[in-house]
Amino acid sequence: MNTLALPTSRLLTTEEAANYLNISKEFLKRMRYGKTTGVVGPVYVKFGSQPRYDRRDLDRWVDYYRTNEGQTQATQSH
């Protein structure tokens, strides 16, 4: 089994963020440059030429795109 260790830093590189989100690095880059349709990528900060993703922003991004599939009406209304 191939397992990846999660980084301990709050700010993640593009590769670490892609691994954290379980998406490809290329897809994350395309979202950053607006080259995808329908999905706005997560917020990032730039130090020099290197973008960094705050783990908390990645979690908020996932929460924003979360769907209600599989939930009952009672849980959707809360």
PDB file of N, CA, C and O in Angstrom:
ATOM      1  N   MET A   1       0.844  -1.174   0.000  1.00  0.00           N
ATOM      2  CA  MET A   1       0.000   0.000   0.000  1.00  0.00           C
ATOM      3  C   MET A   1       0.891   1.240   0.000  1.00  0.00           C
ATOM      4  O   MET A   1       1.832   1.337   0.788  1.00  0.00           O
ATOM      5  N   ASN A   2       0.591   2.178  -0.881  1.00  0.00           N
ATOM      6  CA  ASN A   2       1.366   3.406  -0.978  1.00  0.00           C
ATOM      7  C   ASN A   2       0.657   4.498  -0.189  1.00  0.00           C
ATOM      8  O   ASN A   2      -0.419   4.949  -0.585  1.00  0.00           O
ATOM      9  N   THR A   3       1.245   4.925   0.916  1.00  0.00           N
ATOM     10  CA  THR A   3       0.635   5.981   1.712  1.00  0.00           C
ATOM     11  C   THR A   3       1.547   7.185   1.733  1.00  0.00           C
ATOM     12  O   THR A   3       2.772   7.062   1.766  1.00  0.00           O
ATOM     13  N   LEU A   4       0.932   8.347   1.713  1.00  0.00           N
ATOM     14  CA  LEU A   4       1.683   9.593   1.756  1.00  0.00           C
ATOM     15  C   LEU A   4       1.547  10.206   3.135  1.00  0.00           C
ATOM     16  O   LEU A   4       0.449  10.258   3.690  1.00  0.00           O
ATOM     17  N   ALA A   5       2.650  10.666   3.687  1.00  0.00           N
ATOM     18  CA  ALA A   5       2.605  11.345   4.973  1.00  0.00           C
ATOM     19  C   ALA A   5       2.105  12.770   4.746  1.00  0.00           C
ATOM     20  O   ALA A   5       2.535  13.448   3.813  1.00  0.00           O
ATOM     21  N   LEU A   6       1.203  13.210   5.601  1.00  0.00           N
ATOM     22  CA  LEU A   6       0.721  14.574   5.497  1.00  0.00           C
ATOM     23  C   LEU A   6       1.791  15.529   5.996  1.00  0.00           C
ATOM     24  O   LEU A   6       2.464  15.241   6.986  1.00  0.00           O
ATOM     25  N   PRO A   7       1.956  16.653   5.329  1.00  0.00           N
ATOM     26  CA  PRO A   7       2.949  17.629   5.785  1.00  0.00           C
ATOM     27  C   PRO A   7       2.530  18.237   7.110  1.00  0.00           C
ATOM     28  O   PRO A   7       1.341  18.309   7.422  1.00  0.00           O
ATOM     29  N   THR A   8       3.497  18.667   7.877  1.00  0.00           N
ATOM     30  CA  THR A   8       3.210  19.252   9.188  1.00  0.00           C
ATOM     31  C   THR A   8       3.072  20.767   9.106  1.00  0.00           C
ATOM     32  O   THR A   8       2.546  21.382  10.034  1.00  0.00           O
ATOM     33  N   SER A   9       3.521  21.373   8.040  1.00  0.00           N
ATOM     34  CA  SER A   9       3.437  22.814   7.873  1.00  0.00           C
ATOM     35  C   SER A   9       2.012  23.221   7.520  1.00  0.00           C
ATOM     36  O   SER A   9       1.286  22.471   6.866  1.00  0.00           O
ATOM     37  N   ARG A  10       1.617  24.414   7.958  1.00  0.00           N
ATOM     38  CA  ARG A  10       0.302  24.934   7.614  1.00  0.00           C
ATOM     39  C   ARG A  10       0.240  25.359   6.153  1.00  0.00           C
ATOM     40  O   ARG A  10      -0.803  25.214   5.515  1.00  0.00           O
ATOM     41  N   LEU A  11       1.334  25.880   5.614  1.00  0.00           N
ATOM     42  CA  LEU A  11       1.388  26.300   4.222  1.00  0.00           C
ATOM     43  C   LEU A  11       1.962  25.179   3.377  1.00  0.00           C
ATOM     44  O   LEU A  11       3.058  24.684   3.639  1.00  0.00           O
ATOM     45  N   LEU A  12       1.209  24.784   2.358  1.00  0.00           N
ATOM     46  CA  LEU A  12       1.579  23.637   1.550  1.00  0.00           C
ATOM     47  C   LEU A  12       2.011  24.072   0.153  1.00  0.00           C
ATOM     48  O   LEU A  12       1.504  25.056  -0.384  1.00  0.00           O
ATOM     49  N   THR A  13       2.940  23.339  -0.424  1.00  0.00           N
ATOM     50  CA  THR A  13       3.331  23.553  -1.815  1.00  0.00           C
ATOM     51  C   THR A  13       2.189  23.068  -2.703  1.00  0.00           C
ATOM     52  O   THR A  13       1.234  22.461  -2.219  1.00  0.00           O
ATOM     53  N   THR A  14       2.289  23.336  -3.988  1.00  0.00           N
ATOM     54  CA  THR A  14       1.272  22.873  -4.932  1.00  0.00           C
ATOM     55  C   THR A  14       1.158  21.353  -4.885  1.00  0.00           C
ATOM     56  O   THR A  14       0.051  20.814  -4.870  1.00  0.00           O
ATOM     57  N   GLU A  15       2.274  20.673  -4.863  1.00  0.00           N
ATOM     58  CA  GLU A  15       2.252  19.206  -4.823  1.00  0.00           C
ATOM     59  C   GLU A  15       1.616  18.695  -3.531  1.00  0.00           C
ATOM     60  O   GLU A  15       0.798  17.775  -3.562  1.00  0.00           O
ATOM     61  N   GLU A  16       1.990  19.289  -2.399  1.00  0.00           N
ATOM     62  CA  GLU A  16       1.413  18.870  -1.119  1.00  0.00           C
ATOM     63  C   GLU A  16      -0.087  19.148  -1.073  1.00  0.00           C
ATOM     64  O   GLU A  16      -0.862  18.323  -0.588  1.00  0.00           O
ATOM     65  N   ALA A  17      -0.497  20.321  -1.583  1.00  0.00           N
ATOM     66  CA  ALA A  17      -1.921  20.668  -1.592  1.00  0.00           C
ATOM     67  C   ALA A  17      -2.707  19.709  -2.480  1.00  0.00           C
ATOM     68  O   ALA A  17      -3.800  19.276  -2.113  1.00  0.00           O
ATOM     69  N   ALA A  18      -2.159  19.379  -3.638  1.00  0.00           N
ATOM     70  CA  ALA A  18      -2.824  18.435  -4.537  1.00  0.00           C
ATOM     71  C   ALA A  18      -2.970  17.073  -3.862  1.00  0.00           C
ATOM     72  O   ALA A  18      -4.023  16.443  -3.957  1.00  0.00           O
ATOM     73  N   ASN A  19      -1.934  16.623  -3.193  1.00  0.00           N
ATOM     74  CA  ASN A  19      -2.007  15.357  -2.461  1.00  0.00           C
ATOM     75  C   ASN A  19      -3.047  15.435  -1.352  1.00  0.00           C
ATOM     76  O   ASN A  19      -3.814  14.494  -1.148  1.00  0.00           O
ATOM     77  N   TYR A  20      -3.072  16.549  -0.638  1.00  0.00           N
ATOM     78  CA  TYR A  20      -4.032  16.755   0.455  1.00  0.00           C
ATOM     79  C   TYR A  20      -5.465  16.672  -0.061  1.00  0.00           C
ATOM     80  O   TYR A  20      -6.339  16.102   0.593  1.00  0.00           O
ATOM     81  N   LEU A  21      -5.700  17.253  -1.253  1.00  0.00           N
ATOM     82  CA  LEU A  21      -7.037  17.263  -1.850  1.00  0.00           C
ATOM     83  C   LEU A  21      -7.340  16.015  -2.670  1.00  0.00           C
ATOM     84  O   LEU A  21      -8.471  15.806  -3.106  1.00  0.00           O
ATOM     85  N   ASN A  22      -6.324  15.195  -2.872  1.00  0.00           N
ATOM     86  CA  ASN A  22      -6.458  13.984  -3.675  1.00  0.00           C
ATOM     87  C   ASN A  22      -6.846  14.314  -5.123  1.00  0.00           C
ATOM     88  O   ASN A  22      -7.704  13.662  -5.718  1.00  0.00           O
ATOM     89  N   ILE A  23      -6.193  15.339  -5.666  1.00  0.00           N
ATOM     90  CA  ILE A  23      -6.356  15.713  -7.060  1.00  0.00           C
ATOM     91  C   ILE A  23      -4.964  15.826  -7.680  1.00  0.00           C
ATOM     92  O   ILE A  23      -3.963  15.822  -6.964  1.00  0.00           O
ATOM     93  N   SER A  24      -4.899  15.926  -8.986  1.00  0.00           N
ATOM     94  CA  SER A  24      -3.588  16.026  -9.620  1.00  0.00           C
ATOM     95  C   SER A  24      -3.016  17.434  -9.464  1.00  0.00           C
ATOM     96  O   SER A  24      -3.747  18.419  -9.358  1.00  0.00           O
ATOM     97  N   LYS A  25      -1.720  17.491  -9.455  1.00  0.00           N
ATOM     98  CA  LYS A  25      -1.016  18.774  -9.380  1.00  0.00           C
ATOM     99  C   LYS A  25      -1.370  19.624 -10.597  1.00  0.00           C
ATOM    100  O   LYS A  25      -1.513  20.841 -10.478  1.00  0.00           O
ATOM    101  N   GLU A  26      -1.508  19.007 -11.745  1.00  0.00           N
ATOM    102  CA  GLU A  26      -1.828  19.731 -12.964  1.00  0.00           C
ATOM    103  C   GLU A  26      -3.221  20.359 -12.896  1.00  0.00           C
ATOM    104  O   GLU A  26      -3.416  21.490 -13.341  1.00  0.00           O
ATOM    105  N   PHE A  27      -4.186  19.628 -12.339  1.00  0.00           N
ATOM    106  CA  PHE A  27      -5.537  20.179 -12.201  1.00  0.00           C
ATOM    107  C   PHE A  27      -5.531  21.375 -11.251  1.00  0.00           C
ATOM    108  O   PHE A  27      -6.187  22.381 -11.522  1.00  0.00           O
ATOM    109  N   LEU A  28      -4.803  21.276 -10.153  1.00  0.00           N
ATOM    110  CA  LEU A  28      -4.705  22.381  -9.206  1.00  0.00           C
ATOM    111  C   LEU A  28      -4.067  23.601  -9.872  1.00  0.00           C
ATOM    112  O   LEU A  28      -4.508  24.730  -9.656  1.00  0.00           O
ATOM    113  N   LYS A  29      -3.046  23.376 -10.670  1.00  0.00           N
ATOM    114  CA  LYS A  29      -2.407  24.479 -11.395  1.00  0.00           C
ATOM    115  C   LYS A  29      -3.381  25.114 -12.385  1.00  0.00           C
ATOM    116  O   LYS A  29      -3.441  26.339 -12.485  1.00  0.00           O
ATOM    117  N   ARG A  30      -4.140  24.305 -13.117  1.00  0.00           N
ATOM    118  CA  ARG A  30      -5.103  24.849 -14.084  1.00  0.00           C
ATOM    119  C   ARG A  30      -6.153  25.696 -13.381  1.00  0.00           C
ATOM    120  O   ARG A  30      -6.548  26.743 -13.896  1.00  0.00           O
ATOM    121  N   MET A  31      -6.607  25.261 -12.216  1.00  0.00           N
ATOM    122  CA  MET A  31      -7.579  26.055 -11.461  1.00  0.00           C
ATOM    123  C   MET A  31      -6.956  27.379 -11.030  1.00  0.00           C
ATOM    124  O   MET A  31      -7.625  28.412 -11.045  1.00  0.00           O
ATOM    125  N   ARG A  32      -5.693  27.356 -10.651  1.00  0.00           N
ATOM    126  CA  ARG A  32      -5.006  28.572 -10.207  1.00  0.00           C
ATOM    127  C   ARG A  32      -4.935  29.595 -11.327  1.00  0.00           C
ATOM    128  O   ARG A  32      -5.049  30.795 -11.076  1.00  0.00           O
ATOM    129  N   TYR A  33      -4.751  29.143 -12.542  1.00  0.00           N
ATOM    130  CA  TYR A  33      -4.626  30.044 -13.678  1.00  0.00           C
ATOM    131  C   TYR A  33      -5.939  30.228 -14.430  1.00  0.00           C
ATOM    132  O   TYR A  33      -5.956  30.809 -15.515  1.00  0.00           O
ATOM    133  N   GLY A  34      -7.040  29.736 -13.860  1.00  0.00           N
ATOM    134  CA  GLY A  34      -8.349  29.929 -14.469  1.00  0.00           C
ATOM    135  C   GLY A  34      -8.560  29.147 -15.745  1.00  0.00           C
ATOM    136  O   GLY A  34      -9.366  29.550 -16.585  1.00  0.00           O
ATOM    137  N   LYS A  35      -7.855  28.031 -15.917  1.00  0.00           N
ATOM    138  CA  LYS A  35      -7.964  27.263 -17.155  1.00  0.00           C
ATOM    139  C   LYS A  35      -8.893  26.061 -17.015  1.00  0.00           C
ATOM    140  O   LYS A  35      -8.777  25.099 -17.775  1.00  0.00           O
ATOM    141  N   THR A  36      -9.799  26.106 -16.064  1.00  0.00           N
ATOM    142  CA  THR A  36     -10.787  25.040 -15.936  1.00  0.00           C
ATOM    143  C   THR A  36     -12.168  25.658 -16.080  1.00  0.00           C
ATOM    144  O   THR A  36     -12.334  26.873 -15.976  1.00  0.00           O
ATOM    145  N   THR A  37     -13.125  24.829 -16.313  1.00  0.00           N
ATOM    146  CA  THR A  37     -14.484  25.338 -16.426  1.00  0.00           C
ATOM    147  C   THR A  37     -15.301  24.837 -15.256  1.00  0.00           C
ATOM    148  O   THR A  37     -15.273  23.655 -14.913  1.00  0.00           O
ATOM    149  N   GLY A  38     -16.026  25.755 -14.653  1.00  0.00           N
ATOM    150  CA  GLY A  38     -16.971  25.375 -13.616  1.00  0.00           C
ATOM    151  C   GLY A  38     -16.434  25.292 -12.195  1.00  0.00           C
ATOM    152  O   GLY A  38     -17.232  25.238 -11.260  1.00  0.00           O
ATOM    153  N   VAL A  39     -15.142  25.280 -11.992  1.00  0.00           N
ATOM    154  CA  VAL A  39     -14.606  25.160 -10.643  1.00  0.00           C
ATOM    155  C   VAL A  39     -13.573  26.258 -10.411  1.00  0.00           C
ATOM    156  O   VAL A  39     -12.600  26.382 -11.154  1.00  0.00           O
ATOM    157  N   VAL A  40     -13.800  27.046  -9.373  1.00  0.00           N
ATOM    158  CA  VAL A  40     -12.829  28.057  -8.968  1.00  0.00           C
ATOM    159  C   VAL A  40     -11.902  27.409  -7.954  1.00  0.00           C
ATOM    160  O   VAL A  40     -12.364  26.809  -6.983  1.00  0.00           O
ATOM    161  N   GLY A  41     -10.618  27.523  -8.168  1.00  0.00           N
ATOM    162  CA  GLY A  41      -9.644  26.884  -7.299  1.00  0.00           C
ATOM    163  C   GLY A  41      -9.549  27.515  -5.923  1.00  0.00           C
ATOM    164  O   GLY A  41     -10.082  28.601  -5.693  1.00  0.00           O
ATOM    165  N   PRO A  42      -8.875  26.840  -5.011  1.00  0.00           N
ATOM    166  CA  PRO A  42      -8.720  27.361  -3.653  1.00  0.00           C
ATOM    167  C   PRO A  42      -7.805  28.594  -3.619  1.00  0.00           C
ATOM    168  O   PRO A  42      -6.966  28.793  -4.496  1.00  0.00           O
ATOM    169  N   VAL A  43      -7.993  29.397  -2.598  1.00  0.00           N
ATOM    170  CA  VAL A  43      -7.165  30.582  -2.368  1.00  0.00           C
ATOM    171  C   VAL A  43      -5.728  30.139  -2.132  1.00  0.00           C
ATOM    172  O   VAL A  43      -5.482  29.087  -1.543  1.00  0.00           O
ATOM    173  N   TYR A  44      -4.780  30.950  -2.597  1.00  0.00           N
ATOM    174  CA  TYR A  44      -3.365  30.673  -2.336  1.00  0.00           C
ATOM    175  C   TYR A  44      -2.639  31.982  -2.093  1.00  0.00           C
ATOM    176  O   TYR A  44      -3.143  33.058  -2.416  1.00  0.00           O
ATOM    177  N   VAL A  45      -1.460  31.879  -1.524  1.00  0.00           N
ATOM    178  CA  VAL A  45      -0.589  33.036  -1.326  1.00  0.00           C
ATOM    179  C   VAL A  45       0.685  32.783  -2.104  1.00  0.00           C
ATOM    180  O   VAL A  45       1.055  31.637  -2.361  1.00  0.00           O
ATOM    181  N   LYS A  46       1.355  33.866  -2.478  1.00  0.00           N
ATOM    182  CA  LYS A  46       2.594  33.715  -3.234  1.00  0.00           C
ATOM    183  C   LYS A  46       3.740  34.365  -2.478  1.00  0.00           C
ATOM    184  O   LYS A  46       3.649  35.517  -2.053  1.00  0.00           O
ATOM    185  N   PHE A  47       4.797  33.628  -2.319  1.00  0.00           N
ATOM    186  CA  PHE A  47       6.043  34.138  -1.769  1.00  0.00           C
ATOM    187  C   PHE A  47       7.053  34.044  -2.895  1.00  0.00           C
ATOM    188  O   PHE A  47       7.546  32.960  -3.208  1.00  0.00           O
ATOM    189  N   GLY A  48       7.362  35.181  -3.504  1.00  0.00           N
ATOM    190  CA  GLY A  48       8.199  35.145  -4.693  1.00  0.00           C
ATOM    191  C   GLY A  48       7.400  34.516  -5.808  1.00  0.00           C
ATOM    192  O   GLY A  48       6.288  34.957  -6.098  1.00  0.00           O
ATOM    193  N   SER A  49       7.944  33.497  -6.434  1.00  0.00           N
ATOM    194  CA  SER A  49       7.232  32.827  -7.525  1.00  0.00           C
ATOM    195  C   SER A  49       6.542  31.548  -7.072  1.00  0.00           C
ATOM    196  O   SER A  49       5.924  30.858  -7.883  1.00  0.00           O
ATOM    197  N   GLN A  50       6.641  31.225  -5.796  1.00  0.00           N
ATOM    198  CA  GLN A  50       6.112  29.952  -5.311  1.00  0.00           C
ATOM    199  C   GLN A  50       4.765  30.106  -4.608  1.00  0.00           C
ATOM    200  O   GLN A  50       4.702  30.721  -3.543  1.00  0.00           O
ATOM    201  N   PRO A  51       3.687  29.565  -5.176  1.00  0.00           N
ATOM    202  CA  PRO A  51       2.389  29.617  -4.495  1.00  0.00           C
ATOM    203  C   PRO A  51       2.366  28.648  -3.315  1.00  0.00           C
ATOM    204  O   PRO A  51       2.970  27.576  -3.356  1.00  0.00           O
ATOM    205  N   ARG A  52       1.667  29.046  -2.281  1.00  0.00           N
ATOM    206  CA  ARG A  52       1.481  28.197  -1.105  1.00  0.00           C
ATOM    207  C   ARG A  52       0.004  28.202  -0.753  1.00  0.00           C
ATOM    208  O   ARG A  52      -0.680  29.216  -0.898  1.00  0.00           O
ATOM    209  N   TYR A  53      -0.475  27.070  -0.293  1.00  0.00           N
ATOM    210  CA  TYR A  53      -1.878  26.895   0.059  1.00  0.00           C
ATOM    211  C   TYR A  53      -1.973  26.671   1.560  1.00  0.00           C
ATOM    212  O   TYR A  53      -1.325  25.782   2.111  1.00  0.00           O
ATOM    213  N   ASP A  54      -2.786  27.485   2.212  1.00  0.00           N
ATOM    214  CA  ASP A  54      -3.043  27.313   3.640  1.00  0.00           C
ATOM    215  C   ASP A  54      -4.007  26.139   3.790  1.00  0.00           C
ATOM    216  O   ASP A  54      -5.048  26.090   3.134  1.00  0.00           O
ATOM    217  N   ARG A  55      -3.659  25.221   4.637  1.00  0.00           N
ATOM    218  CA  ARG A  55      -4.486  24.025   4.832  1.00  0.00           C
ATOM    219  C   ARG A  55      -5.919  24.397   5.217  1.00  0.00           C
ATOM    220  O   ARG A  55      -6.866  23.730   4.801  1.00  0.00           O
ATOM    221  N   ARG A  56      -6.078  25.458   6.009  1.00  0.00           N
ATOM    222  CA  ARG A  56      -7.429  25.885   6.414  1.00  0.00           C
ATOM    223  C   ARG A  56      -8.239  26.360   5.205  1.00  0.00           C
ATOM    224  O   ARG A  56      -9.442  26.114   5.130  1.00  0.00           O
ATOM    225  N   ASP A  57      -7.579  27.044   4.256  1.00  0.00           N
ATOM    226  CA  ASP A  57      -8.272  27.479   3.036  1.00  0.00           C
ATOM    227  C   ASP A  57      -8.672  26.288   2.183  1.00  0.00           C
ATOM    228  O   ASP A  57      -9.730  26.306   1.554  1.00  0.00           O
ATOM    229  N   LEU A  58      -7.845  25.258   2.155  1.00  0.00           N
ATOM    230  CA  LEU A  58      -8.190  24.049   1.394  1.00  0.00           C
ATOM    231  C   LEU A  58      -9.427  23.382   1.985  1.00  0.00           C
ATOM    232  O   LEU A  58     -10.307  22.924   1.255  1.00  0.00           O
ATOM    233  N   ASP A  59      -9.484  23.333   3.318  1.00  0.00           N
ATOM    234  CA  ASP A  59     -10.655  22.741   3.969  1.00  0.00           C
ATOM    235  C   ASP A  59     -11.915  23.559   3.692  1.00  0.00           C
ATOM    236  O   ASP A  59     -12.980  22.990   3.452  1.00  0.00           O
ATOM    237  N   ARG A  60     -11.806  24.886   3.722  1.00  0.00           N
ATOM    238  CA  ARG A  60     -12.955  25.743   3.416  1.00  0.00           C
ATOM    239  C   ARG A  60     -13.391  25.558   1.964  1.00  0.00           C
ATOM    240  O   ARG A  60     -14.586  25.562   1.668  1.00  0.00           O
ATOM    241  N   TRP A  61     -12.436  25.398   1.070  1.00  0.00           N
ATOM    242  CA  TRP A  61     -12.734  25.197  -0.348  1.00  0.00           C
ATOM    243  C   TRP A  61     -13.514  23.894  -0.545  1.00  0.00           C
ATOM    244  O   TRP A  61     -14.496  23.857  -1.286  1.00  0.00           O
ATOM    245  N   VAL A  62     -13.076  22.843   0.116  1.00  0.00           N
ATOM    246  CA  VAL A  62     -13.784  21.560   0.031  1.00  0.00           C
ATOM    247  C   VAL A  62     -15.191  21.716   0.596  1.00  0.00           C
ATOM    248  O   VAL A  62     -16.153  21.221   0.009  1.00  0.00           O
ATOM    249  N   ASP A  63     -15.317  22.398   1.730  1.00  0.00           N
ATOM    250  CA  ASP A  63     -16.636  22.606   2.326  1.00  0.00           C
ATOM    251  C   ASP A  63     -17.554  23.383   1.383  1.00  0.00           C
ATOM    252  O   ASP A  63     -18.749  23.095   1.314  1.00  0.00           O
ATOM    253  N   TYR A  64     -17.021  24.351   0.665  1.00  0.00           N
ATOM    254  CA  TYR A  64     -17.815  25.148  -0.263  1.00  0.00           C
ATOM    255  C   TYR A  64     -18.389  24.283  -1.382  1.00  0.00           C
ATOM    256  O   TYR A  64     -19.532  24.477  -1.795  1.00  0.00           O
ATOM    257  N   TYR A  65     -17.605  23.340  -1.867  1.00  0.00           N
ATOM    258  CA  TYR A  65     -18.052  22.500  -2.979  1.00  0.00           C
ATOM    259  C   TYR A  65     -18.728  21.208  -2.522  1.00  0.00           C
ATOM    260  O   TYR A  65     -19.075  20.364  -3.348  1.00  0.00           O
ATOM    261  N   ARG A  66     -18.911  21.055  -1.234  1.00  0.00           N
ATOM    262  CA  ARG A  66     -19.582  19.863  -0.722  1.00  0.00           C
ATOM    263  C   ARG A  66     -21.012  19.831  -1.225  1.00  0.00           C
ATOM    264  O   ARG A  66     -21.683  20.863  -1.271  1.00  0.00           O
ATOM    265  N   THR A  67     -21.484  18.642  -1.605  1.00  0.00           N
ATOM    266  CA  THR A  67     -22.863  18.488  -2.071  1.00  0.00           C
ATOM    267  C   THR A  67     -23.705  17.883  -0.963  1.00  0.00           C
ATOM    268  O   THR A  67     -23.184  17.410   0.047  1.00  0.00           O
ATOM    269  N   ASN A  68     -24.991  17.905  -1.164  1.00  0.00           N
ATOM    270  CA  ASN A  68     -25.920  17.303  -0.208  1.00  0.00           C
ATOM    271  C   ASN A  68     -26.319  15.896  -0.603  1.00  0.00           C
ATOM    272  O   ASN A  68     -27.250  15.337  -0.025  1.00  0.00           O
ATOM    273  N   GLU A  69     -25.633  15.310  -1.578  1.00  0.00           N
ATOM    274  CA  GLU A  69     -25.985  13.960  -2.013  1.00  0.00           C
ATOM    275  C   GLU A  69     -25.823  12.984  -0.856  1.00  0.00           C
ATOM    276  O   GLU A  69     -24.845  13.033  -0.111  1.00  0.00           O
ATOM    277  N   GLY A  70     -26.780  12.118  -0.725  1.00  0.00           N
ATOM    278  CA  GLY A  70     -26.707  11.097   0.313  1.00  0.00           C
ATOM    279  C   GLY A  70     -27.215  11.547   1.653  1.00  0.00           C
ATOM    280  O   GLY A  70     -27.231  10.748   2.590  1.00  0.00           O
ATOM    281  N   GLN A  71     -27.638  12.808   1.795  1.00  0.00           N
ATOM    282  CA  GLN A  71     -28.173  13.285   3.055  1.00  0.00           C
ATOM    283  C   GLN A  71     -29.689  13.245   3.008  1.00  0.00           C
ATOM    284  O   GLN A  71     -30.296  13.384   1.946  1.00  0.00           O
ATOM    285  N   THR A  72     -30.287  13.056   4.165  1.00  0.00           N
ATOM    286  CA  THR A  72     -31.750  13.105   4.247  1.00  0.00           C
ATOM    287  C   THR A  72     -32.193  14.548   4.288  1.00  0.00           C
ATOM    288  O   THR A  72     -31.378  15.441   4.521  1.00  0.00           O
ATOM    289  N   GLN A  73     -33.469  14.792   4.065  1.00  0.00           N
ATOM    290  CA  GLN A  73     -33.992  16.170   4.128  1.00  0.00           C
ATOM    291  C   GLN A  73     -33.773  16.771   5.512  1.00  0.00           C
ATOM    292  O   GLN A  73     -33.509  17.969   5.619  1.00  0.00           O
ATOM    293  N   ALA A  74     -33.876  15.982   6.561  1.00  0.00           N
ATOM    294  CA  ALA A  74     -33.705  16.492   7.915  1.00  0.00           C
ATOM    295  C   ALA A  74     -32.289  17.028   8.119  1.00  0.00           C
ATOM    296  O   ALA A  74     -32.108  18.059   8.767  1.00  0.00           O
ATOM    297  N   THR A  75     -31.276  16.334   7.570  1.00  0.00           N
ATOM    298  CA  THR A  75     -29.896  16.805   7.759  1.00  0.00           C
ATOM    299  C   THR A  75     -29.569  17.956   6.834  1.00  0.00           C
ATOM    300  O   THR A  75     -28.687  18.754   7.152  1.00  0.00           O
ATOM    301  N   GLN A  76     -30.254  18.077   5.684  1.00  0.00           N
ATOM    302  CA  GLN A  76     -30.004  19.164   4.764  1.00  0.00           C
ATOM    303  C   GLN A  76     -30.489  20.502   5.311  1.00  0.00           C
ATOM    304  O   GLN A  76     -29.909  21.542   5.001  1.00  0.00           O
ATOM    305  N   SER A  77     -31.537  20.486   6.114  1.00  0.00           N
ATOM    306  CA  SER A  77     -32.111  21.734   6.597  1.00  0.00           C
ATOM    307  C   SER A  77     -31.322  22.333   7.745  1.00  0.00           C
ATOM    308  O   SER A  77     -31.569  23.480   8.119  1.00  0.00           O
ATOM    309  N   HIS A  78     -30.388  21.602   8.312  1.00  0.00           N
ATOM    310  CA  HIS A  78     -29.611  22.132   9.442  1.00  0.00           C
ATOM    311  C   HIS A  78     -28.388  22.843   9.028  1.00  0.00           C
ATOM    312  O   HIS A  78     -27.645  23.337   9.876  1.00  0.00           O
TER     313      HIS A  78
END
